[in-house]
Amino acid sequence: MRILLIEDDTVLGAAVRDQLAADGHSVDWVTRLDAADDAVKATSYDLILLDLMLPDGRGIGLLKSLRTRGDVTPVIILTALDQVSDRIEGLNAGADDYLVKPFDLSELSARIGSVARRYSGNPNPIITHGPLEIDLAARSVRRDGKPVQLTAREWALLEAFLARPGQLLSKAQLEEKLYAFDAEVESNTIEVHVSRLRKKLGNAVIETERGMGYRLARP
């Protein structure tokens, strides 16, 4: 997924960014609300991680602004504010989840997965696709009952296809899901990852629409 991290604590921000990258997500990290607003206007994100106390204001204002203009991007609040009233305010403003600092990075990964599954319309973490059994929570795949080892990038690519079954995704769209703003992307990177996924999951799993992009085939 393409995730926007809005966090001004550099130590925590770096730890969260590294955790998400290890999970296979692409992360854009900003430390101010004005930069966050510019980012959401320029890029389509799958999820936003939002700190409430930032150098140029409160994150709750950005959240309310997003919802007012019809932006339904999932938002998880990350904050040191632990009063029940703060949680209620965040959830009423349109947040999908609320995590109080300090938190375990593994719990953050689990909550991100849970929110993503709800938005994809399939809260069940187990997906069966032909000979594949995919556990979204455990981030594992079995093909004909045998475990398949995927790299973080391969998993992120598969996750992008699973979120939009049957929908054609362009090379540019897939690059957005896998890489942050400042990442250097080779021209054939997506082709390489798709080729590796086909070798591991089966050639028929991903279809190519020449010159247009790729889609998850019907099981």
Helices and strands as residue ranges (DSSP letters): E 2-6, H 10-22, E 26-30, H 33-42, E 47-51, E 53-54, E 57-58, H 59-68, E 75-79, H 84-92, E 97-100, H 105-119, E 126-129, E 132-135, E 140-143, E 146-148, H 152-163, H 171-178, H 189-201, E 206-209, E 213-216
